Amino acid sequence: MSREELYHKLAVHLSSMYLGWLGRPPKEELIEILKEKFNEEEAEVLLSIPATTVPLELIEPDEIASKVRPRERLEAILERLSSRGLLFSGET
């Protein structure tokens, strides 16, 4: 998948989760913001998190890791996203 396709898919994925823009193509401005906020590895991980609406369902790292990265690498990426305030992480 090309870099452009990756960020376009991420924009569609995030829009379906939070923004309620289902069926509308993502705006180029959103794609540019995603490119600034997430590197390609982070974008791939975010695409592996299920797109659900509120209330959000909890997901274990193993479920994501089985799709994209070894667990150790995934944990580092998720921790980095969480420390930047771009992903919620907490005890359950």
N, CA, C and O atoms as a GROMACS GRO file, in nm:
protein
  368
    1MET      N    1   0.085  -0.117   0.000
    1MET     CA    2   0.000   0.000   0.000
    1MET      C    3   0.090   0.124   0.000
    1MET      O    4   0.189   0.130   0.074
    2SER      N    5   0.056   0.220  -0.082
    2SER     CA    6   0.136   0.342  -0.088
    2SER      C    7   0.112   0.428   0.036
    2SER      O    8   0.016   0.407   0.110
    3ARG      N    9   0.199   0.524   0.055
    3ARG     CA   10   0.186   0.616   0.169
    3ARG      C   11   0.053   0.692   0.161
    3ARG      O   12  -0.016   0.707   0.262
    4GLU      N   13   0.019   0.738   0.043
    4GLU     CA   14  -0.108   0.811   0.025
    4GLU      C   15  -0.227   0.723   0.058
    4GLU      O   16  -0.321   0.767   0.125
    5GLU      N   17  -0.224   0.599   0.011
    5GLU     CA   18  -0.334   0.507   0.039
    5GLU      C   19  -0.345   0.478   0.189
    5GLU      O   20  -0.455   0.471   0.243
    6LEU      N   21  -0.231   0.463   0.254
    6LEU     CA   22  -0.229   0.436   0.398
    6LEU      C   23  -0.301   0.547   0.475
    6LEU      O   24  -0.388   0.520   0.557
    7TYR      N   25  -0.264   0.671   0.448
    7TYR     CA   26  -0.324   0.782   0.522
    7TYR      C   27  -0.470   0.806   0.482
    7TYR      O   28  -0.550   0.850   0.564
    8HIS      N   29  -0.504   0.778   0.358
    8HIS     CA   30  -0.644   0.788   0.317
    8HIS      C   31  -0.727   0.683   0.391
    8HIS      O   32  -0.835   0.714   0.441
    9LYS      N   33  -0.676   0.560   0.399
    9LYS     CA   34  -0.746   0.455   0.474
    9LYS      C   35  -0.759   0.492   0.621
    9LYS      O   36  -0.863   0.468   0.683
   10LEU      N   37  -0.654   0.549   0.677
   10LEU     CA   38  -0.659   0.589   0.818
   10LEU      C   39  -0.764   0.698   0.839
   10LEU      O   40  -0.838   0.694   0.937
   11ALA      N   41  -0.772   0.793   0.749
   11ALA     CA   42  -0.873   0.900   0.760
   11ALA      C   43  -1.014   0.842   0.756
   11ALA      O   44  -1.099   0.882   0.834
   12VAL      N   45  -1.038   0.749   0.666
   12VAL     CA   46  -1.169   0.685   0.657
   12VAL      C   47  -1.198   0.606   0.785
   12VAL      O   48  -1.308   0.613   0.839
   13HIS      N   49  -1.098   0.533   0.832
   13HIS     CA   50  -1.112   0.451   0.953
   13HIS      C   51  -1.144   0.538   1.074
   13HIS      O   52  -1.239   0.509   1.147
   14LEU      N   53  -1.068   0.642   1.096
   14LEU     CA   54  -1.092   0.730   1.212
   14LEU      C   55  -1.223   0.805   1.198
   14LEU      O   56  -1.292   0.828   1.298
   15SER      N   57  -1.258   0.844   1.077
   15SER     CA   58  -1.385   0.913   1.056
   15SER      C   59  -1.502   0.824   1.095
   15SER      O   60  -1.600   0.871   1.153
   16SER      N   61  -1.492   0.696   1.062
   16SER     CA   62  -1.601   0.605   1.096
   16SER      C   63  -1.609   0.582   1.246
   16SER      O   64  -1.717   0.552   1.298
   17MET      N   65  -1.498   0.596   1.317
   17MET     CA   66  -1.496   0.574   1.462
   17MET      C   67  -1.552   0.692   1.538
   17MET      O   68  -1.635   0.675   1.628
   18TYR      N   69  -1.509   0.810   1.505
   18TYR     CA   70  -1.534   0.925   1.592
   18TYR      C   71  -1.612   1.040   1.529
   18TYR      O   72  -1.687   1.109   1.597
   19LEU      N   73  -1.594   1.059   1.403
   19LEU     CA   74  -1.638   1.186   1.346
   19LEU      C   75  -1.773   1.180   1.275
   19LEU      O   76  -1.828   1.284   1.240
   20GLY      N   77  -1.825   1.061   1.254
   20GLY     CA   78  -1.957   1.050   1.195
   20GLY      C   79  -1.966   1.091   1.050
   20GLY      O   80  -2.072   1.135   1.005
   21TRP      N   81  -1.858   1.079   0.976
   21TRP     CA   82  -1.859   1.120   0.835
   21TRP      C   83  -1.872   1.001   0.743
   21TRP      O   84  -1.817   1.002   0.632
   22LEU      N   85  -1.942   0.900   0.785
   22LEU     CA   86  -1.955   0.779   0.705
   22LEU      C   87  -2.009   0.811   0.567
   22LEU      O   88  -2.104   0.889   0.552
   23GLY      N   89  -1.950   0.752   0.467
   23GLY     CA   90  -1.996   0.770   0.331
   23GLY      C   91  -1.941   0.893   0.261
   23GLY      O   92  -1.960   0.908   0.140
   24ARG      N   93  -1.874   0.979   0.334
   24ARG     CA   94  -1.815   1.098   0.272
   24ARG      C   95  -1.665   1.077   0.258
   24ARG      O   96  -1.601   1.022   0.347
   25PRO      N   97  -1.609   1.120   0.147
   25PRO     CA   98  -1.463   1.107   0.134
   25PRO      C   99  -1.394   1.201   0.232
   25PRO      O  100  -1.441   1.312   0.256
   26PRO      N  101  -1.283   1.156   0.290
   26PRO     CA  102  -1.212   1.243   0.385
   26PRO      C  103  -1.153   1.365   0.315
   26PRO      O  104  -1.110   1.357   0.200
   27LYS      N  105  -1.153   1.476   0.384
   27LYS     CA  106  -1.095   1.598   0.328
   27LYS      C  107  -0.944   1.588   0.328
   27LYS      O  108  -0.884   1.524   0.415
   28GLU      N  109  -0.883   1.651   0.232
   28GLU     CA  110  -0.737   1.650   0.219
   28GLU      C  111  -0.671   1.708   0.344
   28GLU      O  112  -0.562   1.665   0.382
   29GLU      N  113  -0.735   1.805   0.407
   29GLU     CA  114  -0.679   1.865   0.528
   29GLU      C  115  -0.666   1.762   0.641
   29GLU      O  116  -0.568   1.763   0.715
   30LEU      N  117  -0.764   1.674   0.653
   30LEU     CA  118  -0.758   1.568   0.754
   30LEU      C  119  -0.641   1.475   0.725
   30LEU      O  120  -0.568   1.437   0.816
   31ILE      N  121  -0.624   1.438   0.601
   31ILE     CA  122  -0.514   1.349   0.563
   31ILE      C  123  -0.380   1.414   0.593
   31ILE      O  124  -0.288   1.347   0.641
   32GLU      N  125  -0.367   1.543   0.567
   32GLU     CA  126  -0.242   1.614   0.597
   32GLU      C  127  -0.215   1.619   0.747
   32GLU      O  128  -0.100   1.604   0.790
   33ILE      N  129  -0.319   1.639   0.827
   33ILE     CA  130  -0.302   1.638   0.973
   33ILE      C  131  -0.255   1.501   1.020
   33ILE      O  132  -0.165   1.491   1.104
   34LEU      N  133  -0.313   1.396   0.966
   34LEU     CA  134  -0.273   1.260   1.004
   34LEU      C  135  -0.127   1.233   0.968
   34LEU      O  136  -0.056   1.167   1.043
   35LYS      N  137  -0.083   1.283   0.854
   35LYS     CA  138   0.057   1.266   0.813
   35LYS      C  139   0.151   1.337   0.911
   35LYS      O  140   0.261   1.289   0.938
   36GLU      N  141   0.106   1.450   0.963
   36GLU     CA  142   0.189   1.525   1.059
   36GLU      C  143   0.192   1.457   1.196
   36GLU      O  144   0.294   1.461   1.265
   37LYS      N  145   0.082   1.396   1.236
   37LYS     CA  146   0.070   1.340   1.371
   37LYS      C  147   0.123   1.197   1.383
   37LYS      O  148   0.175   1.160   1.488
   38PHE      N  149   0.111   1.117   1.278
   38PHE     CA  150   0.143   0.975   1.285
   38PHE      C  151   0.242   0.936   1.177
   38PHE      O  152   0.225   0.971   1.060
   39ASN      N  153   0.348   0.862   1.217
   39ASN     CA  154   0.435   0.808   1.114
   39ASN      C  155   0.366   0.686   1.052
   39ASN      O  156   0.260   0.645   1.099
   40GLU      N  157   0.425   0.629   0.949
   40GLU     CA  158   0.358   0.520   0.877
   40GLU      C  159   0.337   0.397   0.966
   40GLU      O  160   0.234   0.331   0.957
   41GLU      N  161   0.433   0.367   1.050
   41GLU     CA  162   0.419   0.253   1.140
   41GLU      C  163   0.302   0.274   1.238
   41GLU      O  164   0.225   0.182   1.263
   42GLU      N  165   0.290   0.394   1.291
   42GLU     CA  166   0.180   0.426   1.382
   42GLU      C  167   0.046   0.419   1.308
   42GLU      O  168  -0.052   0.370   1.363
   43ALA      N  169   0.044   0.468   1.185
   43ALA     CA  170  -0.079   0.463   1.105
   43ALA      C  171  -0.124   0.320   1.083
   43ALA      O  172  -0.243   0.290   1.091
   44GLU      N  173  -0.030   0.230   1.054
   44GLU     CA  174  -0.065   0.089   1.034
   44GLU      C  175  -0.122   0.028   1.161
   44GLU      O  176  -0.218  -0.049   1.155
   45VAL      N  177  -0.065   0.062   1.275
   45VAL     CA  178  -0.116   0.010   1.402
   45VAL      C  179  -0.257   0.064   1.427
   45VAL      O  180  -0.346  -0.012   1.465
   46LEU      N  181  -0.279   0.192   1.405
   46LEU     CA  182  -0.411   0.251   1.428
   46LEU      C  183  -0.517   0.188   1.338
   46LEU      O  184  -0.632   0.173   1.378
   47LEU      N  185  -0.479   0.150   1.217
   47LEU     CA  186  -0.573   0.083   1.128
   47LEU      C  187  -0.614  -0.054   1.182
   47LEU      O  188  -0.719  -0.106   1.144
   48SER      N  189  -0.533  -0.112   1.268
   48SER     CA  190  -0.562  -0.244   1.322
   48SER      C  191  -0.652  -0.240   1.445
   48SER      O  192  -0.697  -0.344   1.493
   49ILE      N  193  -0.676  -0.122   1.497
   49ILE     CA  194  -0.767  -0.108   1.611
   49ILE      C  195  -0.909  -0.103   1.556
   49ILE      O  196  -0.939  -0.020   1.471
   50PRO      N  197  -0.997  -0.191   1.605
   50PRO     CA  198  -1.133  -0.196   1.549
   50PRO      C  199  -1.204  -0.061   1.557
   50PRO      O  200  -1.191   0.012   1.655
   51ALA      N  201  -1.278  -0.030   1.453
   51ALA     CA  202  -1.356   0.094   1.447
   51ALA      C  203  -1.493   0.068   1.506
   51ALA      O  204  -1.580   0.009   1.442
   52THR      N  205  -1.512   0.112   1.629
   52THR     CA  206  -1.642   0.098   1.695
   52THR      C  207  -1.688   0.236   1.738
   52THR      O  208  -1.608   0.329   1.754
   53THR      N  209  -1.816   0.248   1.757
   53THR     CA  210  -1.870   0.374   1.804
   53THR      C  211  -1.882   0.370   1.956
   53THR      O  212  -1.860   0.266   2.018
   54VAL      N  213  -1.916   0.482   2.014
   54VAL     CA  214  -1.931   0.493   2.158
   54VAL      C  215  -2.048   0.404   2.202
   54VAL      O  216  -2.151   0.408   2.134
   55PRO      N  217  -2.040   0.326   2.307
   55PRO     CA  218  -1.923   0.315   2.394
   55PRO      C  219  -1.814   0.230   2.328
   55PRO      O  220  -1.842   0.127   2.267
   56LEU      N  221  -1.692   0.276   2.341
   56LEU     CA  222  -1.580   0.204   2.282
   56LEU      C  223  -1.557   0.074   2.356
   56LEU      O  224  -1.577   0.064   2.478
   57GLU      N  225  -1.516  -0.027   2.281
   57GLU     CA  226  -1.486  -0.156   2.341
   57GLU      C  227  -1.337  -0.163   2.370
   57GLU      O  228  -1.255  -0.116   2.291
   58LEU      N  229  -1.303  -0.223   2.483
   58LEU     CA  230  -1.162  -0.242   2.517
   58LEU      C  231  -1.103  -0.350   2.428
   58LEU      O  232  -1.171  -0.446   2.391
   59ILE      N  233  -0.976  -0.333   2.395
   59ILE     CA  234  -0.909  -0.432   2.311
   59ILE      C  235  -0.771  -0.458   2.371
   59ILE      O  236  -0.702  -0.366   2.414
   60GLU      N  237  -0.734  -0.582   2.373
   60GLU     CA  238  -0.604  -0.622   2.427
   60GLU      C  239  -0.496  -0.608   2.321
   60GLU      O  240  -0.522  -0.628   2.203
   61PRO      N  241  -0.375  -0.572   2.362
   61PRO     CA  242  -0.265  -0.560   2.266
   61PRO      C  243  -0.242  -0.686   2.182
   61PRO      O  244  -0.204  -0.676   2.065
   62ASP      N  245  -0.265  -0.804   2.240
   62ASP     CA  246  -0.245  -0.928   2.164
   62ASP      C  247  -0.335  -0.935   2.042
   62ASP      O  248  -0.296  -0.988   1.938
   63GLU      N  249  -0.456  -0.881   2.054
   63GLU     CA  250  -0.549  -0.883   1.941
   63GLU      C  251  -0.499  -0.795   1.827
   63GLU      O  252  -0.514  -0.830   1.710
   64ILE      N  253  -0.438  -0.683   1.860
   64ILE     CA  254  -0.381  -0.595   1.759
   64ILE      C  255  -0.252  -0.654   1.705
   64ILE      O  256  -0.228  -0.653   1.584
   65ALA      N  257  -0.169  -0.707   1.794
   65ALA     CA  258  -0.038  -0.760   1.755
   65ALA      C  259  -0.051  -0.874   1.656
   65ALA      O  260   0.035  -0.890   1.569
   66SER      N  261  -0.156  -0.952   1.666
   66SER     CA  262  -0.172  -1.064   1.574
   66SER      C  263  -0.191  -1.016   1.431
   66SER      O  264  -0.175  -1.094   1.337
   67LYS      N  265  -0.225  -0.890   1.413
   67LYS     CA  266  -0.250  -0.836   1.280
   67LYS      C  267  -0.132  -0.759   1.222
   67LYS      O  268  -0.115  -0.755   1.100
   68VAL      N  269  -0.050  -0.697   1.308
   68VAL     CA  270   0.049  -0.605   1.253
   68VAL      C  271   0.193  -0.622   1.296
   68VAL      O  272   0.283  -0.619   1.212
   69ARG      N  273   0.219  -0.639   1.421
   69ARG     CA  274   0.356  -0.633   1.471
   69ARG      C  275   0.376  -0.735   1.582
   69ARG      O  276   0.278  -0.779   1.643
   70PRO      N  277   0.500  -0.772   1.609
   70PRO     CA  278   0.525  -0.849   1.731
   70PRO      C  279   0.481  -0.767   1.852
   70PRO      O  280   0.489  -0.644   1.851
   71ARG      N  281   0.435  -0.834   1.955
   71ARG     CA  282   0.379  -0.765   2.072
   71ARG      C  283   0.475  -0.662   2.131
   71ARG      O  284   0.431  -0.552   2.167
   72GLU      N  285   0.603  -0.695   2.142
   72GLU     CA  286   0.698  -0.602   2.203
   72GLU      C  287   0.705  -0.471   2.125
   72GLU      O  288   0.706  -0.363   2.184
   73ARG      N  289   0.710  -0.481   1.993
   73ARG     CA  290   0.715  -0.361   1.908
   73ARG      C  291   0.584  -0.284   1.918
   73ARG      O  292   0.583  -0.161   1.927
   74LEU      N  293   0.473  -0.356   1.918
   74LEU     CA  294   0.342  -0.293   1.928
   74LEU      C  295   0.329  -0.216   2.059
   74LEU      O  296   0.280  -0.103   2.059
   75GLU      N  297   0.373  -0.275   2.170
   75GLU     CA  298   0.364  -0.207   2.299
   75GLU      C  299   0.441  -0.076   2.297
   75GLU      O  300   0.395   0.023   2.354
   76ALA      N  301   0.556  -0.075   2.234
   76ALA     CA  302   0.635   0.049   2.225
   76ALA      C  303   0.561   0.155   2.144
   76ALA      O  304   0.560   0.272   2.182
   77ILE      N  305   0.499   0.114   2.035
   77ILE     CA  306   0.424   0.209   1.951
   77ILE      C  307   0.303   0.263   2.027
   77ILE      O  308   0.278   0.383   2.026
   78LEU      N  309   0.228   0.174   2.092
   78LEU     CA  310   0.110   0.218   2.167
   78LEU      C  311   0.148   0.311   2.282
   78LEU      O  312   0.079   0.409   2.308
   79GLU      N  313   0.257   0.279   2.349
   79GLU     CA  314   0.304   0.365   2.459
   79GLU      C  315   0.343   0.503   2.406
   79GLU      O  316   0.313   0.605   2.469
   80ARG      N  317   0.409   0.506   2.292
   80ARG     CA  318   0.448   0.634   2.232
   80ARG      C  319   0.325   0.716   2.196
   80ARG      O  320   0.321   0.836   2.224
   81LEU      N  321   0.225   0.653   2.136
   81LEU     CA  322   0.102   0.725   2.101
   81LEU      C  323   0.031   0.775   2.226
   81LEU      O  324  -0.020   0.888   2.229
   82SER      N  325   0.027   0.693   2.329
   82SER     CA  326  -0.037   0.732   2.454
   82SER      C  327   0.036   0.848   2.521
   82SER      O  328  -0.028   0.941   2.571
   83SER      N  329   0.168   0.843   2.522
   83SER     CA  330   0.245   0.950   2.587
   83SER      C  331   0.230   1.084   2.515
   83SER      O  332   0.248   1.189   2.576
   84ARG      N  333   0.197   1.079   2.387
   84ARG     CA  334   0.174   1.202   2.310
   84ARG      C  335   0.028   1.245   2.316
   84ARG      O  336  -0.010   1.344   2.253
   85GLY      N  337  -0.055   1.173   2.391
   85GLY     CA  338  -0.196   1.209   2.405
   85GLY      C  339  -0.279   1.175   2.284
   85GLY      O  340  -0.386   1.233   2.264
   86LEU      N  341  -0.231   1.083   2.200
   86LEU     CA  342  -0.301   1.049   2.077
   86LEU      C  343  -0.378   0.918   2.085
   86LEU      O  344  -0.445   0.879   1.990
   87LEU      N  345  -0.367   0.851   2.199
   87LEU     CA  346  -0.436   0.724   2.220
   87LEU      C  347  -0.462   0.710   2.370
   87LEU      O  348  -0.372   0.732   2.451
   88PHE      N  349  -0.584   0.673   2.406
   88PHE     CA  350  -0.614   0.652   2.547
   88PHE      C  351  -0.567   0.514   2.588
   88PHE      O  352  -0.589   0.415   2.517
   89SER      N  353  -0.504   0.507   2.701
   89SER     CA  354  -0.458   0.380   2.757
   89SER      C  355  -0.480   0.386   2.907
   89SER      O  356  -0.449   0.486   2.971
   90GLY      N  357  -0.533   0.278   2.962
   90GLY     CA  358  -0.555   0.278   3.105
   90GLY      C  359  -0.581   0.139   3.159
   90GLY      O  360  -0.600   0.044   3.083
   91GLU      N  361  -0.582   0.128   3.289
   91GLU     CA  362  -0.610   0.002   3.357
   91GLU      C  363  -0.759  -0.028   3.347
   91GLU      O  364  -0.843   0.062   3.347
   92THR      N  365  -0.790  -0.157   3.339
   92THR     CA  366  -0.931  -0.198   3.338
   92THR      C  367  -0.962  -0.283   3.458
   92THR      O  368  -1.075  -0.328   3.475
   0.00000   0.00000   0.00000
